[in-house]
Amino acid sequence: MAGIKDVAKKAGVSIATVSNVMNKRKPVSAELEAKVLAAVKDLNYEVNPVGRGLKSNRTNQIGVIVPSFSQVYFPAILQGIHEAAMKYGYTVSVYETNGDVEIEKKYVQFLKNSWTDGIILASYANIENESDRAYIWSLSDMSTNKKKIPVVSLENILGPSMDAVIVDNKKAAETAMGHLLDLGHTQILHIAAPQRFNIGELRMEGYRKSLEEAGIKFDSNRVIEGDFSPKSGYRCMKDLLKRKISFTAVFCANDQMSIGAMRVLLDEGIRIPEDVAIIGLDNNFPATLVTPALSSVNFPKFDMGYKAIELLSQRISGSTKKRSVIVLDTELIVRKSTSNQGDNKWNLDW
């Protein structure tokens, strides 16, 4: 196998020149660069990423940790991460925690030991939990062998100094509730996200605040907690119907649970939206595949992933600016599940 010395000899340049061309550390004349690249091609020379990493303290590797590969919410985020990583010259490894913070901690430690350049983390840790607090603080100042490993948080604001790319979950919930209230609904059930997670708490706060501002008393009997999955939405809707509570609308904390809840309503002969309106959050692609199409609040998932790489790249490059929290805008998408005037077309542009 050809080495850097062979390339230098064939091109008639120094080893340092070959290194500068391959690593783009210092500018090299177009003539010398052409000679080096021609020699690289002729000799089929490949840079050893491990060796380069040891010398530069960089591996050009980024770790991404998400709760689930099966949730339809994350693929668009990962696509944004992938495209930005390609642009900035990083290779990405993705890990799944199944929402288990202890598994998450193990992956973080593994990536730290692997000298990864940075981590993008969709964490289920909650700073309000004493058991998670020390772990979250450690993420804000993580290093190995004097190498700083920056972390960018997705969805949540973790700790006092960690960069994050988020949406305003409370505001998104208020947007969904505001739509139902504007349609005249006052008896609104809520299938909530897990309250042990910060985003679940925030979406619940949005539900409660919207009721309060509309002069409607909060009733805990109208609330049930799911786990983000369609199956839990189905189970929760079944349980709510057993409570024999009058209602005209359902706000679900994500689309997946909304779709499970819709299945129950339709099976029971309850018309949507004539008898009951239903809305979710996230605006994932299945929202347009069900009948009626599901109203939702769109989260810019691709942009979330792309912006996370941009922030991380700045930190890897040595940026010392103050902590950045990018809050992306959300948008109400009205479809037939809440209004007969809503859109019912399939969206083929996901």
ZADO-1210 file (C-alpha; in nm, 4 decimals, padded with zeros to 6 digits):
<atoms>
<atom x="00.0000" y="00.0000" z="00.0000" code="MET" pos="1"/>
<atom x="00.1345" y="00.3422" z="-00.0972" code="ALA" pos="2"/>
<atom x="00.2247" y="00.5842" z="00.1796" code="GLY" pos="3"/>
<atom x="00.2660" y="00.9583" z="00.1992" code="ILE" pos="4"/>
<atom x="00.6394" y="00.9258" z="00.1212" code="LYS" pos="5"/>
<atom x="00.5567" y="00.7444" z="-00.2040" code="ASP" pos="6"/>
<atom x="00.3151" y="01.0213" z="-00.3021" code="VAL" pos="7"/>
<atom x="00.5737" y="01.2899" z="-00.2257" code="ALA" pos="8"/>
<atom x="00.8400" y="01.1084" z="-00.4288" code="LYS" pos="9"/>
<atom x="00.6136" y="01.0557" z="-00.7312" code="LYS" pos="10"/>
<atom x="00.4911" y="01.4170" z="-00.7255" code="ALA" pos="11"/>
<atom x="00.8404" y="01.5544" z="-00.6689" code="GLY" pos="12"/>
<atom x="00.7359" y="01.7518" z="-00.3607" code="VAL" pos="13"/>
<atom x="00.7975" y="01.7384" z="00.0126" code="SER" pos="14"/>
<atom x="00.5960" y="01.5281" z="00.2539" code="ILE" pos="15"/>
<atom x="00.4753" y="01.8535" z="00.4154" code="ALA" pos="16"/>
<atom x="00.3306" y="01.9672" z="00.0817" code="THR" pos="17"/>
<atom x="00.1402" y="01.6406" z="00.0420" code="VAL" pos="18"/>
<atom x="00.0070" y="01.6797" z="00.3967" code="SER" pos="19"/>
<atom x="-00.1036" y="02.0373" z="00.3298" code="ASN" pos="20"/>
<atom x="-00.2877" y="01.9327" z="00.0155" code="VAL" pos="21"/>
<atom x="-00.4631" y="01.6372" z="00.1787" code="MET" pos="22"/>
<atom x="-00.5516" y="01.8115" z="00.5050" code="ASN" pos="23"/>
<atom x="-00.6026" y="02.1621" z="00.3629" code="LYS" pos="24"/>
<atom x="-00.4010" y="02.3118" z="00.6476" code="ARG" pos="25"/>
<atom x="-00.2012" y="02.5614" z="00.4422" code="LYS" pos="26"/>
<atom x="-00.2552" y="02.6985" z="00.0921" code="PRO" pos="27"/>
<atom x="-00.0590" y="02.5274" z="-00.1843" code="VAL" pos="28"/>
<atom x="-00.0101" y="02.6535" z="-00.5399" code="SER" pos="29"/>
<atom x="-00.2451" y="02.5140" z="-00.8023" code="ALA" pos="30"/>
<atom x="00.0489" y="02.3554" z="-00.9850" code="GLU" pos="31"/>
<atom x="00.1767" y="02.1663" z="-00.6786" code="LEU" pos="32"/>
<atom x="-00.1744" y="02.0650" z="-00.5765" code="GLU" pos="33"/>
<atom x="-00.2360" y="01.9192" z="-00.9221" code="ALA" pos="34"/>
<atom x="00.0881" y="01.7167" z="-00.9009" code="LYS" pos="35"/>
<atom x="-00.0013" y="01.5806" z="-00.5582" code="VAL" pos="36"/>
<atom x="-00.3568" y="01.4881" z="-00.6566" code="LEU" pos="37"/>
<atom x="-00.2333" y="01.3162" z="-00.9721" code="ALA" pos="38"/>
<atom x="00.0138" y="01.1113" z="-00.7671" code="ALA" pos="39"/>
<atom x="-00.2580" y="01.0269" z="-00.5150" code="VAL" pos="40"/>
<atom x="-00.4787" y="00.8998" z="-00.7952" code="LYS" pos="41"/>
<atom x="-00.2025" y="00.7008" z="-00.9660" code="ASP" pos="42"/>
<atom x="-00.0948" y="00.5343" z="-00.6415" code="LEU" pos="43"/>
<atom x="-00.4498" y="00.4917" z="-00.5081" code="ASN" pos="44"/>
<atom x="-00.3318" y="00.6564" z="-00.1869" code="TYR" pos="45"/>
<atom x="-00.5782" y="00.6923" z="00.1011" code="GLU" pos="46"/>
<atom x="-00.5322" y="00.9070" z="00.4104" code="VAL" pos="47"/>
<atom x="-00.5371" y="00.7097" z="00.7335" code="ASN" pos="48"/>
<atom x="-00.8107" y="00.8870" z="00.9354" code="PRO" pos="49"/>
<atom x="-00.6850" y="00.7453" z="01.2634" code="VAL" pos="50"/>
<atom x="-00.3325" y="00.8660" z="01.2050" code="GLY" pos="51"/>
<atom x="-00.4532" y="01.2041" z="01.0905" code="ARG" pos="52"/>
<atom x="-00.6749" y="01.2292" z="01.3966" code="GLY" pos="53"/>
<atom x="-00.3883" y="01.1545" z="01.6328" code="LEU" pos="54"/>
<atom x="-00.1816" y="01.4349" z="01.4824" code="LYS" pos="55"/>
<atom x="-00.4556" y="01.6964" z="01.4535" code="SER" pos="56"/>
<atom x="-00.6584" y="01.5940" z="01.7609" code="ASN" pos="57"/>
<atom x="-00.9534" y="01.5654" z="01.5206" code="ARG" pos="58"/>
<atom x="-01.1320" y="01.2580" z="01.3918" code="THR" pos="59"/>
<atom x="-01.3990" y="01.4320" z="01.1802" code="ASN" pos="60"/>
<atom x="-01.6416" y="01.1945" z="01.3509" code="GLN" pos="61"/>
<atom x="-01.9676" y="01.3106" z="01.5096" code="ILE" pos="62"/>
<atom x="-02.1949" y="01.1018" z="01.7290" code="GLY" pos="63"/>
<atom x="-02.5725" y="01.1453" z="01.7214" code="VAL" pos="64"/>
<atom x="-02.7833" y="00.9978" z="01.9995" code="ILE" pos="65"/>
<atom x="-03.1628" y="00.9761" z="01.9609" code="VAL" pos="66"/>
<atom x="-03.4323" y="00.7999" z="02.1637" code="PRO" pos="67"/>
<atom x="-03.5752" y="00.5947" z="01.8779" code="SER" pos="68"/>
<atom x="-03.5178" y="00.4832" z="01.5212" code="PHE" pos="69"/>
<atom x="-03.8827" y="00.3756" z="01.4864" code="SER" pos="70"/>
<atom x="-04.0463" y="00.7094" z="01.5673" code="GLN" pos="71"/>
<atom x="-04.1249" y="00.8860" z="01.2401" code="VAL" pos="72"/>
<atom x="-04.0214" y="01.2149" z="01.4007" code="TYR" pos="73"/>
<atom x="-03.6457" y="01.1528" z="01.3819" code="PHE" pos="74"/>
<atom x="-03.5674" y="01.0546" z="01.0183" code="PRO" pos="75"/>
<atom x="-03.6170" y="01.4123" z="00.8930" code="ALA" pos="76"/>
<atom x="-03.3876" y="01.5412" z="01.1691" code="ILE" pos="77"/>
<atom x="-03.1265" y="01.2810" z="01.0762" code="LEU" pos="78"/>
<atom x="-03.1544" y="01.3814" z="00.7105" code="GLN" pos="79"/>
<atom x="-03.0762" y="01.7412" z="00.8051" code="GLY" pos="80"/>
<atom x="-02.7806" y="01.6218" z="01.0127" code="ILE" pos="81"/>
<atom x="-02.6542" y="01.4069" z="00.7260" code="HIS" pos="82"/>
<atom x="-02.6680" y="01.6833" z="00.4653" code="GLU" pos="83"/>
<atom x="-02.4975" y="01.9380" z="00.6900" code="ALA" pos="84"/>
<atom x="-02.2345" y="01.6835" z="00.7950" code="ALA" pos="85"/>
<atom x="-02.1540" y="01.6160" z="00.4294" code="MET" pos="86"/>
<atom x="-02.1109" y="01.9885" z="00.3730" code="LYS" pos="87"/>
<atom x="-01.8770" y="02.0327" z="00.6697" code="TYR" pos="88"/>
<atom x="-01.6788" y="01.7124" z="00.6102" code="GLY" pos="89"/>
<atom x="-01.7958" y="01.4994" z="00.9032" code="TYR" pos="90"/>
<atom x="-01.8833" y="01.1331" z="00.9253" code="THR" pos="91"/>
<atom x="-02.1859" y="01.0602" z="01.1448" code="VAL" pos="92"/>
<atom x="-02.2610" y="00.7623" z="01.3681" code="SER" pos="93"/>
<atom x="-02.6130" y="00.7324" z="01.5103" code="VAL" pos="94"/>
<atom x="-02.7157" y="00.5529" z="01.8309" code="TYR" pos="95"/>
<atom x="-03.0570" y="00.4650" z="01.9764" code="GLU" pos="96"/>
<atom x="-03.1375" y="00.4765" z="02.3489" code="THR" pos="97"/>
<atom x="-03.5027" y="00.3640" z="02.3522" code="ASN" pos="98"/>
<atom x="-03.5608" y="00.6593" z="02.5841" code="GLY" pos="99"/>
<atom x="-03.3389" y="00.5073" z="02.8547" code="ASP" pos="100"/>
<atom x="-03.1132" y="00.7700" z="03.0132" code="VAL" pos="101"/>
<atom x="-02.8741" y="00.5043" z="03.1436" code="GLU" pos="102"/>
<atom x="-02.8210" y="00.3719" z="02.7898" code="ILE" pos="103"/>
<atom x="-02.7769" y="00.7316" z="02.6757" code="GLU" pos="104"/>
<atom x="-02.5015" y="00.7839" z="02.9340" code="LYS" pos="105"/>
<atom x="-02.3183" y="00.4726" z="02.8105" code="LYS" pos="106"/>
<atom x="-02.3227" y="00.5970" z="02.4513" code="TYR" pos="107"/>
<atom x="-02.1968" y="00.9384" z="02.5587" code="VAL" pos="108"/>
<atom x="-01.9087" y="00.7722" z="02.7429" code="GLN" pos="109"/>
<atom x="-01.8345" y="00.5504" z="02.4424" code="PHE" pos="110"/>
<atom x="-01.8192" y="00.8512" z="02.2110" code="LEU" pos="111"/>
<atom x="-01.5992" y="01.0361" z="02.4570" code="LYS" pos="112"/>
<atom x="-01.3578" y="00.7428" z="02.4695" code="ASN" pos="113"/>
<atom x="-01.3646" y="00.7252" z="02.0895" code="SER" pos="114"/>
<atom x="-01.2292" y="01.0799" z="02.0603" code="TRP" pos="115"/>
<atom x="-01.5350" y="01.1905" z="01.8672" code="THR" pos="116"/>
<atom x="-01.5193" y="01.5579" z="01.7687" code="ASP" pos="117"/>
<atom x="-01.8675" y="01.6350" z="01.8998" code="GLY" pos="118"/>
<atom x="-02.2073" y="01.4989" z="01.9963" code="ILE" pos="119"/>
<atom x="-02.5635" y="01.5860" z="01.8975" code="ILE" pos="120"/>
<atom x="-02.7952" y="01.4634" z="02.1681" code="LEU" pos="121"/>
<atom x="-03.1732" y="01.4285" z="02.1834" code="ALA" pos="122"/>
<atom x="-03.1718" y="01.3586" z="02.5542" code="SER" pos="123"/>
<atom x="-03.4462" y="01.2269" z="02.7786" code="TYR" pos="124"/>
<atom x="-03.2589" y="01.3462" z="03.0853" code="ALA" pos="125"/>
<atom x="-03.4416" y="01.6061" z="03.2947" code="ASN" pos="126"/>
<atom x="-03.2501" y="01.8619" z="03.4986" code="ILE" pos="127"/>
<atom x="-03.5397" y="01.8656" z="03.7467" code="GLU" pos="128"/>
<atom x="-03.4502" y="01.5066" z="03.8370" code="ASN" pos="129"/>
<atom x="-03.1706" y="01.4920" z="04.0918" code="GLU" pos="130"/>
<atom x="-03.0371" y="01.1685" z="03.9419" code="SER" pos="131"/>
<atom x="-02.9939" y="01.3353" z="03.6015" code="ASP" pos="132"/>
<atom x="-02.8532" y="01.6675" z="03.7191" code="ARG" pos="133"/>
<atom x="-02.4878" y="01.5716" z="03.7608" code="ALA" pos="134"/>
<atom x="-02.4908" y="01.3969" z="03.4233" code="TYR" pos="135"/>
<atom x="-02.6342" y="01.7037" z="03.2484" code="ILE" pos="136"/>
<atom x="-02.3735" y="01.9299" z="03.4081" code="TRP" pos="137"/>
<atom x="-02.0975" y="01.6945" z="03.2901" code="SER" pos="138"/>
<atom x="-02.2180" y="01.7304" z="02.9310" code="LEU" pos="139"/>
<atom x="-02.1578" y="02.1050" z="02.9433" code="SER" pos="140"/>
<atom x="-01.7840" y="02.0613" z="03.0008" code="ASP" pos="141"/>
<atom x="-01.6810" y="01.7295" z="02.8513" code="MET" pos="142"/>
<atom x="-01.3268" y="01.6558" z="02.7390" code="SER" pos="143"/>
<atom x="-01.0785" y="01.3730" z="02.7013" code="THR" pos="144"/>
<atom x="-00.6982" y="01.3982" z="02.6929" code="ASN" pos="145"/>
<atom x="-00.7276" y="01.7777" z="02.6841" code="LYS" pos="146"/>
<atom x="-00.9643" y="01.7570" z="02.3857" code="LYS" pos="147"/>
<atom x="-01.2890" y="01.9470" z="02.4337" code="LYS" pos="148"/>
<atom x="-01.5932" y="01.7543" z="02.3108" code="ILE" pos="149"/>
<atom x="-01.8837" y="01.9926" z="02.2522" code="PRO" pos="150"/>
<atom x="-02.2441" y="01.8771" z="02.2789" code="VAL" pos="151"/>
<atom x="-02.5461" y="02.0281" z="02.1044" code="VAL" pos="152"/>
<atom x="-02.8854" y="01.9427" z="02.2476" code="SER" pos="153"/>
<atom x="-03.1871" y="01.8736" z="02.0289" code="LEU" pos="154"/>
<atom x="-03.5406" y="01.9556" z="02.1502" code="GLU" pos="155"/>
<atom x="-03.4364" y="02.0362" z="02.5082" code="ASN" pos="156"/>
<atom x="-03.2365" y="02.3090" z="02.6773" code="ILE" pos="157"/>
<atom x="-02.9922" y="02.1083" z="02.8875" code="LEU" pos="158"/>
<atom x="-02.7812" y="02.2820" z="03.1491" code="GLY" pos="159"/>
<atom x="-02.6750" y="02.6469" z="03.1652" code="PRO" pos="160"/>
<atom x="-02.4083" y="02.6517" z="02.8952" code="SER" pos="161"/>
<atom x="-02.4890" y="02.3858" z="02.6345" code="MET" pos="162"/>
<atom x="-02.5875" y="02.4909" z="02.2826" code="ASP" pos="163"/>
<atom x="-02.9337" y="02.3782" z="02.1733" code="ALA" pos="164"/>
<atom x="-03.1681" y="02.3744" z="01.8747" code="VAL" pos="165"/>
<atom x="-03.5309" y="02.3587" z="01.9823" code="ILE" pos="166"/>
<atom x="-03.8872" y="02.4555" z="01.9129" code="VAL" pos="167"/>
<atom x="-04.1013" y="02.6266" z="02.1738" code="ASP" pos="168"/>
<atom x="-04.3021" y="02.3239" z="02.2866" code="ASN" pos="169"/>
<atom x="-04.5287" y="02.5225" z="02.5164" code="LYS" pos="170"/>
<atom x="-04.6100" y="02.7706" z="02.2408" code="LYS" pos="171"/>
<atom x="-04.6696" y="02.4864" z="01.9922" code="ALA" pos="172"/>
<atom x="-04.9226" y="02.3323" z="02.2318" code="ALA" pos="173"/>
<atom x="-05.0883" y="02.6722" z="02.2719" code="GLU" pos="174"/>
<atom x="-05.1106" y="02.7005" z="01.8920" code="THR" pos="175"/>
<atom x="-05.2892" y="02.3654" z="01.8676" code="ALA" pos="176"/>
<atom x="-05.5211" y="02.4505" z="02.1567" code="MET" pos="177"/>
<atom x="-05.5856" y="02.7980" z="02.0186" code="GLY" pos="178"/>
<atom x="-05.7065" y="02.6428" z="01.6938" code="HIS" pos="179"/>
<atom x="-05.9537" y="02.4188" z="01.8788" code="LEU" pos="180"/>
<atom x="-06.0739" y="02.7046" z="02.0987" code="LEU" pos="181"/>
<atom x="-06.1188" y="02.9315" z="01.7960" code="ASP" pos="182"/>
<atom x="-06.3447" y="02.6625" z="01.6467" code="LEU" pos="183"/>
<atom x="-06.5631" y="02.6882" z="01.9571" code="GLY" pos="184"/>
<atom x="-06.4478" y="02.3790" z="02.1447" code="HIS" pos="185"/>
<atom x="-06.4459" y="02.4054" z="02.5241" code="THR" pos="186"/>
<atom x="-06.4510" y="02.0371" z="02.6204" code="GLN" pos="187"/>
<atom x="-06.1036" y="01.9294" z="02.5135" code="ILE" pos="188"/>
<atom x="-05.9310" y="01.6067" z="02.6139" code="LEU" pos="189"/>
<atom x="-05.5524" y="01.5838" z="02.6241" code="HIS" pos="190"/>
<atom x="-05.3459" y="01.2750" z="02.5496" code="ILE" pos="191"/>
<atom x="-05.0187" y="01.3934" z="02.7010" code="ALA" pos="192"/>
<atom x="-04.6552" y="01.3136" z="02.6354" code="ALA" pos="193"/>
<atom x="-04.4626" y="01.1441" z="02.9198" code="PRO" pos="194"/>
<atom x="-04.4374" y="01.3964" z="03.2016" code="GLN" pos="195"/>
<atom x="-04.0973" y="01.2718" z="03.3153" code="ARG" pos="196"/>
<atom x="-03.9582" y="01.4444" z="03.0058" code="PHE" pos="197"/>
<atom x="-03.9238" y="01.8196" z="02.9764" code="ASN" pos="198"/>
<atom x="-04.1016" y="01.8384" z="02.6421" code="ILE" pos="199"/>
<atom x="-04.3978" y="01.6510" z="02.7921" code="GLY" pos="200"/>
<atom x="-04.4166" y="01.9002" z="03.0774" code="GLU" pos="201"/>
<atom x="-04.3989" y="02.1959" z="02.8393" code="LEU" pos="202"/>
<atom x="-04.6757" y="02.0639" z="02.6153" code="ARG" pos="203"/>
<atom x="-04.8917" y="02.0036" z="02.9197" code="MET" pos="204"/>
<atom x="-04.8237" y="02.3599" z="03.0356" code="GLU" pos="205"/>
<atom x="-04.9410" y="02.4852" z="02.6966" code="GLY" pos="206"/>
<atom x="-05.2635" y="02.2872" z="02.7328" code="TYR" pos="207"/>
<atom x="-05.3317" y="02.4177" z="03.0826" code="ARG" pos="208"/>
<atom x="-05.2432" y="02.7780" z="03.0020" code="LYS" pos="209"/>
<atom x="-05.4728" y="02.7790" z="02.6986" code="SER" pos="210"/>
<atom x="-05.7647" y="02.6565" z="02.9081" code="LEU" pos="211"/>
<atom x="-05.6908" y="02.9111" z="03.1790" code="GLU" pos="212"/>
<atom x="-05.6778" y="03.2035" z="02.9361" code="GLU" pos="213"/>
<atom x="-06.0083" y="03.0880" z="02.7853" code="ALA" pos="214"/>
<atom x="-06.1682" y="03.0803" z="03.1313" code="GLY" pos="215"/>
<atom x="-06.2026" y="02.7010" z="03.1317" code="ILE" pos="216"/>
<atom x="-06.1232" y="02.5096" z="03.4489" code="LYS" pos="217"/>
<atom x="-05.8532" y="02.2435" z="03.4166" code="PHE" pos="218"/>
<atom x="-05.9918" y="01.8941" z="03.4837" code="ASP" pos="219"/>
<atom x="-05.7330" y="01.6214" z="03.5412" code="SER" pos="220"/>
<atom x="-05.9952" y="01.3612" z="03.4486" code="ASN" pos="221"/>
<atom x="-05.9729" y="01.4900" z="03.0911" code="ARG" pos="222"/>
<atom x="-05.5996" y="01.4165" z="03.0741" code="VAL" pos="223"/>
<atom x="-05.4193" y="01.0867" z="03.0244" code="ILE" pos="224"/>
<atom x="-05.0519" y="01.0177" z="02.9626" code="GLU" pos="225"/>
<atom x="-04.9222" y="00.8268" z="02.6627" code="GLY" pos="226"/>
<atom x="-04.5730" y="00.7331" z="02.5474" code="ASP" pos="227"/>
<atom x="-04.5610" y="00.8979" z="02.1998" code="PHE" pos="228"/>
<atom x="-04.6584" y="00.5752" z="02.0156" code="SER" pos="229"/>
<atom x="-04.9787" y="00.5124" z="01.8138" code="PRO" pos="230"/>
<atom x="-05.0475" y="00.2139" z="02.0360" code="LYS" pos="231"/>
<atom x="-05.0493" y="00.4337" z="02.3454" code="SER" pos="232"/>
<atom x="-05.2777" y="00.6831" z="02.1705" code="GLY" pos="233"/>
<atom x="-05.5175" y="00.3990" z="02.0975" code="TYR" pos="234"/>
<atom x="-05.5052" y="00.2738" z="02.4566" code="ARG" pos="235"/>
<atom x="-05.5443" y="00.6234" z="02.6029" code="CYS" pos="236"/>
<atom x="-05.8454" y="00.7041" z="02.3870" code="MET" pos="237"/>
<atom x="-06.0083" y="00.3764" z="02.4910" code="LYS" pos="238"/>
<atom x="-05.9547" y="00.4642" z="02.8565" code="ASP" pos="239"/>
<atom x="-06.0885" y="00.8177" z="02.8119" code="LEU" pos="240"/>
<atom x="-06.4089" y="00.6870" z="02.6521" code="LEU" pos="241"/>
<atom x="-06.4590" y="00.4570" z="02.9504" code="LYS" pos="242"/>
<atom x="-06.4642" y="00.7641" z="03.1755" code="ARG" pos="243"/>
<atom x="-06.7934" y="00.8720" z="03.0132" code="LYS" pos="244"/>
<atom x="-06.6796" y="01.2341" z="02.9886" code="ILE" pos="245"/>
<atom x="-06.8450" y="01.4649" z="02.7387" code="SER" pos="246"/>
<atom x="-06.5986" y="01.6135" z="02.4910" code="PHE" pos="247"/>
<atom x="-06.5901" y="01.7668" z="02.1449" code="THR" pos="248"/>
<atom x="-06.2138" y="01.7777" z="02.0772" code="ALA" pos="249"/>
<atom x="-05.8887" y="01.5985" z="02.1521" code="VAL" pos="250"/>
<atom x="-05.5419" y="01.7521" z="02.1634" code="PHE" pos="251"/>
<atom x="-05.2653" y="01.4923" z="02.1432" code="CYS" pos="252"/>
<atom x="-04.9046" y="01.5761" z="02.2296" code="ALA" pos="253"/>
<atom x="-04.7789" y="01.4235" z="01.9045" code="ASN" pos="254"/>
<atom x="-04.9131" y="01.2942" z="01.5732" code="ASP" pos="255"/>
<atom x="-04.8420" y="00.9291" z="01.6453" code="GLN" pos="256"/>
<atom x="-05.0732" y="00.9267" z="01.9461" code="MET" pos="257"/>
<atom x="-05.3313" y="01.1257" z="01.7479" code="SER" pos="258"/>
<atom x="-05.3448" y="00.8547" z="01.4824" code="ILE" pos="259"/>
<atom x="-05.3988" y="00.5839" z="01.7437" code="GLY" pos="260"/>
<atom x="-05.6741" y="00.7916" z="01.9052" code="ALA" pos="261"/>
<atom x="-05.8410" y="00.8530" z="01.5675" code="MET" pos="262"/>
<atom x="-05.8622" y="00.4800" z="01.5054" code="ARG" pos="263"/>
<atom x="-06.0638" y="00.4343" z="01.8267" code="VAL" pos="264"/>
<atom x="-06.2995" y="00.7239" z="01.7511" code="LEU" pos="265"/>
<atom x="-06.3705" y="00.5979" z="01.4003" code="LEU" pos="266"/>
<atom x="-06.4193" y="00.2395" z="01.5210" code="ASP" pos="267"/>
<atom x="-06.6760" y="00.3709" z="01.7692" code="GLU" pos="268"/>
<atom x="-06.8689" y="00.5464" z="01.4931" code="GLY" pos="269"/>
<atom x="-06.7629" y="00.8933" z="01.6108" code="ILE" pos="270"/>
<atom x="-06.7313" y="01.1244" z="01.3136" code="ARG" pos="271"/>
<atom x="-06.4198" y="01.3384" z="01.2709" code="ILE" pos="272"/>
<atom x="-06.4493" y="01.6406" z="01.2751" code="PRO" pos="273"/>
<atom x="-06.8316" y="01.6565" z="01.2852" code="GLU" pos="274"/>
<atom x="-06.8579" y="01.4949" z="01.6294" code="ASP" pos="275"/>
<atom x="-06.5019" y="01.5302" z="01.7593" code="VAL" pos="276"/>
<atom x="-06.2093" y="01.7358" z="01.6301" code="ALA" pos="277"/>
<atom x="-05.8561" y="01.6067" z="01.6845" code="ILE" pos="278"/>
<atom x="-05.5146" y="01.7702" z="01.6435" code="ILE" pos="279"/>
<atom x="-05.1546" y="01.6642" z="01.7047" code="GLY" pos="280"/>
<atom x="-04.8039" y="01.8071" z="01.7109" code="LEU" pos="281"/>
<atom x="-04.4971" y="01.7445" z="01.4875" code="ASP" pos="282"/>
<atom x="-04.6637" y="01.7224" z="01.1427" code="ASN" pos="283"/>
<atom x="-04.5036" y="01.3928" z="01.0457" code="ASN" pos="284"/>
<atom x="-04.5816" y="01.2368" z="00.7072" code="PHE" pos="285"/>
<atom x="-04.8488" y="00.9869" z="00.8314" code="PRO" pos="286"/>
<atom x="-05.0654" y="01.2900" z="00.9165" code="ALA" pos="287"/>
<atom x="-05.1621" y="01.3165" z="00.5487" code="THR" pos="288"/>
<atom x="-05.2017" y="00.9415" z="00.4949" code="LEU" pos="289"/>
<atom x="-05.4892" y="00.8880" z="00.7398" code="VAL" pos="290"/>
<atom x="-05.8538" y="00.9706" z="00.6664" code="THR" pos="291"/>
<atom x="-05.9452" y="01.2360" z="00.7523" code="PRO" pos="292"/>
<atom x="-05.6037" y="01.3977" z="00.7246" code="ALA" pos="293"/>
<atom x="-05.4721" y="01.5091" z="01.0624" code="LEU" pos="294"/>
<atom x="-05.4364" y="01.8732" z="01.1625" code="SER" pos="295"/>
<atom x="-05.1042" y="01.9368" z="01.3314" code="SER" pos="296"/>
<atom x="-04.8424" y="02.1930" z="01.4266" code="VAL" pos="297"/>
<atom x="-04.5417" y="02.1625" z="01.2000" code="ASN" pos="298"/>
<atom x="-04.1961" y="02.1310" z="01.3546" code="PHE" pos="299"/>
<atom x="-03.9089" y="02.2129" z="01.1119" code="PRO" pos="300"/>
<atom x="-03.7319" y="01.8839" z="01.1722" code="LYS" pos="301"/>
<atom x="-03.4842" y="01.8959" z="00.8825" code="PHE" pos="302"/>
<atom x="-03.3759" y="02.2470" z="00.9842" code="ASP" pos="303"/>
<atom x="-03.3333" y="02.1307" z="01.3428" code="MET" pos="304"/>
<atom x="-03.0791" y="01.8692" z="01.2373" code="GLY" pos="305"/>
<atom x="-02.9018" y="02.1004" z="00.9939" code="TYR" pos="306"/>
<atom x="-02.8690" y="02.3844" z="01.2467" code="LYS" pos="307"/>
<atom x="-02.7378" y="02.1417" z="01.5092" code="ALA" pos="308"/>
<atom x="-02.4443" y="02.0479" z="01.2840" code="ILE" pos="309"/>
<atom x="-02.3749" y="02.4144" z="01.2102" code="GLU" pos="310"/>
<atom x="-02.3586" y="02.4947" z="01.5821" code="LEU" pos="311"/>
<atom x="-02.1460" y="02.1909" z="01.6562" code="LEU" pos="312"/>
<atom x="-01.9044" y="02.2714" z="01.3740" code="SER" pos="313"/>
<atom x="-01.8512" y="02.6192" z="01.5172" code="GLN" pos="314"/>
<atom x="-01.7655" y="02.4739" z="01.8582" code="ARG" pos="315"/>
<atom x="-01.5340" y="02.2107" z="01.7104" code="ILE" pos="316"/>
<atom x="-01.3545" y="02.4910" z="01.5270" code="SER" pos="317"/>
<atom x="-01.2909" y="02.6641" z="01.8599" code="GLY" pos="318"/>
<atom x="-01.5728" y="02.9161" z="01.8855" code="SER" pos="319"/>
<atom x="-01.5870" y="03.0679" z="02.2357" code="THR" pos="320"/>
<atom x="-01.9021" y="03.2746" z="02.1905" code="LYS" pos="321"/>
<atom x="-02.1749" y="03.2524" z="02.4531" code="LYS" pos="322"/>
<atom x="-02.4154" y="02.9610" z="02.4577" code="ARG" pos="323"/>
<atom x="-02.6481" y="02.9592" z="02.1534" code="SER" pos="324"/>
<atom x="-03.0085" y="02.8465" z="02.1757" code="VAL" pos="325"/>
<atom x="-03.1780" y="02.8468" z="01.8353" code="ILE" pos="326"/>
<atom x="-03.5569" y="02.8457" z="01.8615" code="VAL" pos="327"/>
<atom x="-03.7167" y="02.7447" z="01.5314" code="LEU" pos="328"/>
<atom x="-04.0632" y="02.8589" z="01.4286" code="ASP" pos="329"/>
<atom x="-04.3612" y="02.6243" z="01.4218" code="THR" pos="330"/>
<atom x="-04.6690" y="02.6510" z="01.2009" code="GLU" pos="331"/>
<atom x="-05.0320" y="02.5448" z="01.2317" code="LEU" pos="332"/>
<atom x="-05.1380" y="02.3065" z="00.9532" code="ILE" pos="333"/>
<atom x="-05.5187" y="02.2786" z="00.9290" code="VAL" pos="334"/>
<atom x="-05.6564" y="01.9592" z="00.7764" code="ARG" pos="335"/>
<atom x="-05.9897" y="01.7772" z="00.7792" code="LYS" pos="336"/>
<atom x="-05.9560" y="01.6305" z="01.1305" code="SER" pos="337"/>
<atom x="-06.0484" y="01.9691" z="01.2797" code="THR" pos="338"/>
<atom x="-06.2279" y="02.1515" z="00.9988" code="SER" pos="339"/>
<atom x="-06.4153" y="02.0515" z="00.6871" code="ASN" pos="340"/>
<atom x="-06.2482" y="02.3524" z="00.5267" code="GLN" pos="341"/>
<atom x="-05.9055" y="02.2051" z="00.6002" code="GLY" pos="342"/>
<atom x="-05.6734" y="02.0379" z="00.3530" code="ASP" pos="343"/>
<atom x="-05.7282" y="01.6676" z="00.2861" code="ASN" pos="344"/>
<atom x="-05.4624" y="01.6090" z="00.0216" code="LYS" pos="345"/>
<atom x="-05.1757" y="01.3665" z="00.0573" code="TRP" pos="346"/>
<atom x="-04.8466" y="01.5457" z="00.0947" code="ASN" pos="347"/>
<atom x="-04.5964" y="01.3710" z="-00.1325" code="LEU" pos="348"/>
<atom x="-04.3177" y="01.6256" z="-00.0732" code="ASP" pos="349"/>
<atom x="-04.1848" y="01.4919" z="00.2593" code="TRP" pos="350"/>
</atoms>
